[in-house]
Amino acid sequence: MRLDKFLKVSRVIKRRTLAKEVCNRGQVTVNDRRAKAGLEVKEGDTVSISFGNRNLTIRIVEVKESVPAKMAKELYEVLADLRVSNDENGEF
């Protein structure tokens, strides 16, 4: 499955067009390599996404074409969810 589609199906990113834009800006890595939106992902891949002051790292547990919203979080496991401070004092 394409990376942008997985991010949308798993509801990590709400819209596929936004997922594609984030990938193309270089904000997504798969297995520590910069990833384009069309990269084929599979179970066991580690995906890291940088959203402004947030860094999210997930491991893909299952790949499905579509799932109900309540089951979307079962497609991945959160490895790290860090908020990066922009201030020297550690404030957001």
HELIX and SHEET records of a PDB file:
HELIX    1   1 LEU A    3  VAL A    9  1                                   7    
HELIX    2   2 ARG A   16  ASN A   24  1                                   9    
HELIX    3   3 ALA A   69  LEU A   75  5                                   7    
SHEET    1   A 5 ARG A  33  ARG A  34  0                                        
SHEET    2   A 5 VAL A  28  VAL A  30 -1                                        
SHEET    3   A 5 THR A  46  PHE A  51 -1                                        
SHEET    4   A 5 ARG A  54  ILE A  60 -1                                        
SHEET    5   A 5 TYR A  76  ARG A  83 -1                                        
END                                                                             
